[in-house]
Amino acid sequence: MKNFVSISKISTSLIIAATLVACNKEQPKTTGTTTATAPAKAATEIVYVNSDSLVANADFYKDIRTKLESKSKKAQADLTAKGNAFQREVAEYRQNAQTMSADQRAVTEQRLARKQQELEAFNQNASSALANESADENAKLYDKVAQFLKGYAKEKGYKFVLTYSKTNPSILYADEALDVTKDVVTKLNDSYKSEKK
């Protein structure tokens, strides 16, 4: 169904929306002199999360994706069933149109036109409902990731947590030593498991 929202687009838009999370940590005061250790400290204050790995491995992403895919398949199956029933009625009308009176044809055509409009409305409503639910889930996921990363960054002393993705590369290069994806996924999954209990 062309109007249904792609789950991968939802996940990607969520990750893009969560590209920067700043911590509420007081900035250290600087003096006129610099030390040789300042660049090394600055490098460790910025880390990144690989959003492709986060989406692939975070349990709550998997659960949301499964839930939305299930609803999408159900809506598609309902639409297909209704569409097939409508097509059978149209075929039956075409087969019997020659033997019908003009009034019978007019009444049947009006009924079929109403059914076609109902089918289109069902399609639009199902697509809209799925898009709205996806947007709601997207907002919840953003809040969850942003809140988690805020605490995570504060605990680790990071100033920025960036996102990296091959599908939407806003960062062309990042040192793998700054990749905290595995740790973030592990802690997110642990947090999610305790929430589900």
C-alpha positions in Angstrom: 0.0 0.0 0.0 1.7 3.2 -1.2 0.4 5.4 1.6 1.7 3.4 4.5 4.7 4.9 6.3 8.0 2.9 5.9 9.3 1.7 9.2 12.9 2.3 8.2 12.0 5.9 7.3 10.4 6.3 10.7 13.5 4.9 12.5 15.8 7.1 10.4 13.8 10.2 11.1 13.9 9.4 14.8 17.7 9.0 14.8 18.2 12.2 12.8 16.0 14.1 15.2 18.1 12.8 18.1 21.5 13.9 16.6 22.5 16.2 19.4 21.8 16.0 23.0 23.6 18.5 25.2 24.2 18.0 28.8 23.4 20.5 31.5 27.0 20.4 32.8 28.7 23.7 33.7 31.4 24.7 31.3 34.9 24.8 32.8 36.5 28.2 33.1 39.5 28.8 30.9 42.4 31.0 31.5 44.8 32.6 29.1 47.2 29.6 29.1 46.6 26.3 27.5 48.0 22.9 28.3 49.0 20.0 26.1 46.2 17.9 27.6 43.3 20.2 26.5 42.9 18.7 23.0 42.8 15.2 24.3 40.1 16.1 26.9 38.1 17.9 24.2 38.2 14.8 22.0 36.7 12.6 24.7 33.9 15.0 25.4 32.3 14.2 22.0 31.2 10.7 21.1 28.8 9.2 18.6 26.2 6.5 18.3 25.8 4.5 15.1 22.1 4.9 14.4 22.0 1.9 12.1 23.3 -0.3 14.8 21.1 1.3 17.4 18.0 0.7 15.3 19.1 -2.9 14.5 19.9 -3.8 18.1 17.8 -1.8 20.5 15.0 -4.0 21.8 12.4 -1.2 22.0 13.0 -0.3 18.3 12.5 -3.9 17.4 9.2 -4.0 19.4 7.9 -0.8 17.9 8.8 -1.9 14.4 7.1 -5.3 14.9 4.0 -3.6 16.3 3.7 -1.1 13.4 4.5 -3.8 10.8 1.8 -6.0 12.2 -0.8 -3.2 12.1 0.3 -2.3 8.6 -0.1 -5.9 7.4 -3.5 -6.2 9.1 -4.7 -2.9 7.4 -3.3 -4.1 4.1 -5.1 -7.5 4.5 -8.4 -5.7 5.3 -8.0 -3.4 2.3 -7.2 -6.3 0.0 -10.3 -8.3 1.2 -12.5 -5.3 0.8 -11.0 -4.5 -2.6 -11.4 -8.1 -3.8 -15.1 -8.1 -2.7 -15.6 -4.8 -4.6 -14.0 -6.2 -7.7 -16.3 -9.3 -7.6 -19.3 -7.0 -7.4 -18.1 -4.9 -10.3 -17.4 -8.1 -12.4 -20.9 -9.4 -11.5 -22.5 -6.1 -12.5 -20.6 -6.1 -15.9 -21.7 -9.6 -16.5 -25.4 -8.9 -15.8 -25.6 -5.3 -17.1 -27.0 -6.3 -20.4 -30.0 -8.0 -18.8 -30.7 -5.3 -16.3 -33.2 -2.4 -16.8 -31.9 1.1 -17.0 -33.2 1.8 -13.5 -31.5 -1.3 -12.1 -28.2 -0.3 -13.8 -28.4 3.2 -12.4 -29.1 2.0 -8.9 -26.3 -0.6 -9.1 -23.8 1.9 -10.5 -24.7 4.4 -7.7 -24.2 1.6 -5.1 -20.9 0.6 -6.6 -19.7 4.2 -6.7 -20.6 4.6 -3.0 -18.7 1.4 -2.2 -15.7 2.6 -4.2 -15.7 5.9 -2.2 -16.0 3.9 1.1 -13.0 1.8 0.0 -10.9 4.9 -0.8 -12.0 6.4 2.6 -11.0 3.2 4.4 -7.6 3.3 2.7 -7.1 6.9 3.6 -8.3 6.4 7.2 -6.1 3.4 7.7 -3.1 5.2 6.3 -3.7 8.2 8.4 -4.2 6.2 11.6 -1.0 4.3 11.0 0.9 7.5 10.2 -0.5 9.1 13.4 0.5 6.1 15.5 3.9 6.1 13.9 4.4 9.8 14.7 3.3 9.2 18.3 5.7 6.3 18.7 8.4 8.4 17.0 8.0 11.1 19.5 8.1 8.6 22.4 11.2 7.0 21.0 12.9 10.4 20.6 12.1 11.3 24.2 13.3 8.0 25.4 16.6 8.1 23.5 17.2 11.8 24.3 16.5 11.3 28.0 18.7 8.2 28.2 21.6 9.9 26.4 21.3 13.0 28.5 21.9 10.9 31.7 24.5 8.7 29.9 26.5 11.7 28.7 26.4 13.3 32.1 27.6 10.1 33.8 30.4 9.7 31.3 31.3 13.4 31.1 30.5 13.9 27.5 29.4 17.3 26.1 27.9 16.0 22.8 26.5 12.7 21.6 26.3 12.7 17.9 24.7 10.2 15.5 26.4 8.5 12.6 24.6 6.6 9.8 25.6 5.3 6.5 22.1 5.9 5.1 22.2 9.6 6.1 25.9 10.6 6.6 26.0 14.0 8.2 29.4 12.9 9.6 31.8 11.7 7.0 34.4 10.4 9.4 34.5 9.5 13.0 37.2 7.7 14.9 36.0 4.3 16.1 37.4 5.0 19.5 34.6 7.6 20.0 31.9 5.0 19.1 29.8 4.3 22.2 27.0 2.4 20.3 27.5 -1.0 22.0 27.5 0.5 25.5 24.4 2.6 24.7 22.5 -0.3 23.2 23.4 -2.6 26.1 22.3 0.0 28.7 19.1 0.9 26.7 18.2 -2.7 26.4 18.7 -3.2 30.2 16.6 -0.2 30.9 13.9 -1.3 28.6 13.8 -4.8 30.1 13.4 -3.4 33.6 10.5 -1.1 32.3 8.7 -4.1 30.8 8.6 -6.0 34.1 
